[in-house]
Amino acid sequence: MDFTKAFAAIMDALPYLLSGIWWTAALVAGAMLLGLCMGIPMAVGQVYGSPRVRRLVGFYVWLFRGVPILVMLYLFYFGILAFLTDVFPALRVIGLDSAFAAAAIVLGLTSGAYQSQLFRGAILSLPPGQLKAARALGMSDSVAITSIILPQALRLAIPGWSNEYSIILKDSALAFAIGVMELMSRTRSVASTTHQPLPLALFAGVLFFVLTWVGLKALRRLEDKVRIPGYTREGSF
């Protein structure tokens, strides 16, 4: 490997590659938020819902955990979203026909399946007597769940949420398959013109490592800040 050419290729493409970080960060943030909004109600449904709700959520989790993300990306971008924007052209105004929207939705829907299991485990780790005590005080189940159960469960789920962040960050590189100009797409584009695939792949790996470290560090601080008094980091008394 010619280190001089490799270094020059990375330096020439550095602004272009670094700008891909914002696309990657936006993908991860959108997917985490969508997964959070879906994962919480699904977890509550699996723990406290009727048998029909549990079966419905179980099917969703089974589907999105069982089908590869790359297959889902093609299915949504070239199939479902293309059909919806053809039937409802107004959806194009909000960018629903873009590759970025398709990638964020697929990553978010997949993350929702995984996050629901994180929150479900956190809810089940709480002493069951809390809900009974709330009912004894006259609270409805919905008030007890939103004001007593979920505030604790969300804090206990942060360590698992950190793992989910790492997984989504790595999965975001698959968005290059439908043309999203995130970090991996830009690395591949530069490598094809400079013929320096190995150095550029190593540099992209370093950037992904930095993004992982920064994100995990931030979540670790959040976990320390909102930790429930009396609980250890593992979530036990």
VOGU-3710 file (C-alpha; in Angstrom, 3 decimals, decimal comma):
1> mdftkafaai> 0,000/0,000/0,000  1,326/3,438/-0,978  0,874/5,401/2,272  1,516/8,743/0,569  -1,305/8,205/-1,948  -3,569/6,795/0,741  -3,011/9,787/3,031  -3,528/12,220/0,139  -6,779/10,507/-0,854  -8,135/10,765/2,687
11> mdalpyllsg> -7,082/14,405/3,108  -8,571/15,433/-0,252  -11,879/13,782/0,598  -11,939/14,717/4,288  -14,607/17,498/4,133  -16,794/15,320/1,918  -16,438/12,333/4,255  -16,990/14,339/7,422  -20,183/15,846/6,025  -21,476/12,280/5,775
21> iwwtaalvag> -21,327/12,082/9,562  -24,291/14,470/9,782  -26,375/12,234/7,544  -25,402/9,200/9,621  -26,182/11,031/12,872  -29,552/12,200/11,503  -30,411/8,632/10,458  -29,523/7,249/13,887  -31,379/10,015/15,757  -34,513/9,598/13,628
31> amllglcmgi> -34,459/5,821/13,984  -33,898/5,934/17,749  -36,757/8,419/18,190  -39,176/6,450/16,008  -38,137/3,224/17,757  -38,702/4,849/21,147  -42,175/6,103/20,195  -43,133/2,625/18,989  -41,263/0,550/21,546  -42,894/2,028/24,674
41> pmavgqvygs> -46,562/1,387/23,759  -45,684/-2,047/22,371  -43,907/-2,966/25,613  -46,903/-1,805/27,668  -49,196/-3,773/25,371  -47,148/-6,935/25,775  -47,112/-6,683/29,572  -50,581/-5,314/30,350  -52,521/-5,775/27,106  -55,139/-8,325/26,127
51> prvrrlvgfy> -54,087/-11,649/24,533  -54,973/-10,221/21,112  -52,721/-7,179/21,647  -49,893/-9,419/22,858  -50,184/-11,628/19,776  -50,246/-8,583/17,477  -47,148/-7,050/19,078  -45,451/-10,452/19,137  -46,025/-10,817/15,382  -44,595/-7,345/14,721
61> vwlfrgvpil> -41,497/-8,100/16,804  -41,078/-11,479/15,124  -41,404/-9,910/11,640  -38,925/-7,067/12,091  -36,433/-9,171/14,017  -36,602/-11,954/11,471  -36,338/-10,086/8,141  -32,928/-8,586/7,216  -32,806/-4,794/7,249  -31,481/-4,722/3,688
71> vmlylfyfgi> -34,590/-6,567/2,484  -36,801/-4,124/4,390  -34,962/-1,168/2,832  -35,689/-2,404/-0,699  -39,258/-3,345/0,237  -40,078/0,078/1,690  -38,130/2,298/-0,728  -39,090/0,584/-3,995  -42,421/-0,837/-2,840  -44,455/0,515/0,041
81> lafltdvfpa> -43,308/4,154/0,065  -43,270/4,365/-3,745  -46,869/3,071/-3,799  -48,024/5,446/-1,061  -46,499/8,521/-2,707  -48,067/7,544/-6,041  -51,516/7,218/-4,437  -51,070/10,253/-2,162  -48,763/12,749/-4,004  -49,005/15,146/-1,053
91> lrvigldsaf> -46,690/12,827/0,867  -43,850/13,877/-1,460  -44,047/17,374/0,016  -42,717/16,025/3,325  -40,029/13,997/1,556  -41,548/10,570/2,131  -40,375/9,469/-1,304  -36,702/10,104/-0,481  -34,109/7,432/0,234  -33,303/9,088/3,552
101> aaaaivlglt> -36,927/8,869/4,719  -37,107/5,208/3,703  -33,900/4,383/5,577  -34,952/6,283/8,724  -38,383/4,612/8,732  -37,006/1,100/8,236  -34,301/1,545/10,880  -36,894/3,061/13,240  -39,459/0,303/12,708  -36,797/-2,351/13,249
111> sgayqsqlfr> -35,466/-0,571/16,313  -39,026/-0,323/17,658  -39,201/-4,129/17,710  -35,957/-4,374/19,672  -36,693/-1,416/21,961  -40,074/-2,892/22,872  -38,281/-5,912/24,306  -35,866/-3,675/26,235  -38,731/-1,752/27,828  -40,739/-4,944/28,377
121> gailslppgq> -37,834/-6,434/30,334  -37,440/-3,225/32,347  -41,158/-3,177/33,229  -41,095/-6,826/34,285  -38,034/-6,186/36,474  -40,063/-3,807/38,678  -41,751/-5,211/41,794  -45,330/-6,186/40,767  -46,662/-4,835/44,044  -46,240/-1,255/42,787
131> lkaaralgms> -49,171/-1,566/40,385  -51,307/-3,227/43,037  -50,469/-0,462/45,514  -51,411/2,198/42,941  -54,736/0,475/42,328  -55,329/0,327/46,077  -54,854/4,111/46,183  -57,567/4,530/43,588  -55,387/5,073/40,502  -56,486/3,728/37,168
141> dsvaitsiil> -54,110/1,368/35,357  -53,286/3,994/32,710  -52,372/6,616/35,328  -50,330/4,112/37,346  -48,429/2,932/34,266  -47,652/6,426/32,945  -46,825/8,054/36,289  -45,242/5,185/38,282  -44,192/2,252/36,094  -42,822/3,926/32,948
151> pqalrlaipg> -40,698/6,618/34,672  -38,805/3,833/36,444  -38,706/1,413/33,518  -37,338/4,018/31,095  -34,446/4,757/33,414  -33,680/1,073/33,941  -33,705/0,521/30,164  -30,927/3,025/29,408  -28,056/0,446/29,467  -29,935/-1,687/26,938
161> wsneysiilk> -30,764/1,452/24,971  -27,009/2,119/24,711  -26,562/-1,244/23,004  -29,410/-0,417/20,657  -27,679/2,851/19,736  -24,522/0,941/18,760  -26,533/-1,518/16,655  -28,482/1,198/14,813  -25,278/3,140/14,147  -23,719/0,106/12,468
171> dsalafaigv> -26,934/-0,758/10,617  -27,124/2,802/9,246  -24,256/1,904/6,884  -26,717/-0,341/4,989  -28,518/2,801/3,809  -25,849/3,127/1,104  -27,760/0,378/-0,758  -30,595/2,782/-1,653  -28,362/5,814/-2,214  -28,448/7,708/1,087
181> melmsrtrsv> -25,278/9,820/1,164  -24,261/8,857/4,673  -20,696/8,072/5,731  -20,417/4,639/4,095  -21,866/5,811/0,766  -19,395/8,671/0,600  -16,501/6,379/1,514  -17,499/3,972/-1,251  -17,846/6,819/-3,745  -14,388/8,235/-2,978
191> astthqplpl> -12,797/4,768/-3,000  -14,130/4,103/-6,502  -12,496/7,255/-7,890  -9,188/7,191/-5,962  -8,691/3,398/-6,007  -7,747/3,469/-2,306  -10,511/1,294/-0,821  -8,559/-0,124/2,131  -7,303/3,178/3,655  -10,693/4,805/3,173
201> alfagvlffv> -12,481/1,828/4,737  -10,113/2,002/7,716  -10,750/5,736/8,054  -14,519/5,167/7,910  -14,130/2,533/10,616  -12,339/5,047/12,823  -15,147/7,586/12,324  -17,784/4,984/13,211  -15,759/4,068/16,300  -15,661/7,727/17,375
211> ltwvglkalr> -19,416/8,097/16,844  -20,006/4,958/18,917  -17,750/6,167/21,725  -19,326/9,638/21,852  -22,871/8,259/21,847  -22,194/5,655/24,532  -20,414/8,242/26,670  -23,426/10,576/26,468  -25,876/7,779/27,325  -23,671/6,650/30,218
221> rledkvripg> -23,799/10,181/31,645  -27,569/10,235/31,185  -27,820/6,897/32,986  -25,764/8,206/35,919  -27,833/11,399/36,070  -31,261/9,738/36,168  -30,327/6,567/38,061  -32,966/5,448/40,547  -31,650/5,797/44,104  -31,177/2,365/45,670
231> ytregsf> -30,684/0,549/42,357  -27,287/-0,696/41,183  -26,214/-0,224/37,537  -27,464/-3,748/36,784  -30,950/-2,715/37,865  -31,171/-4,802/41,041  -31,680/-3,620/44,549
//
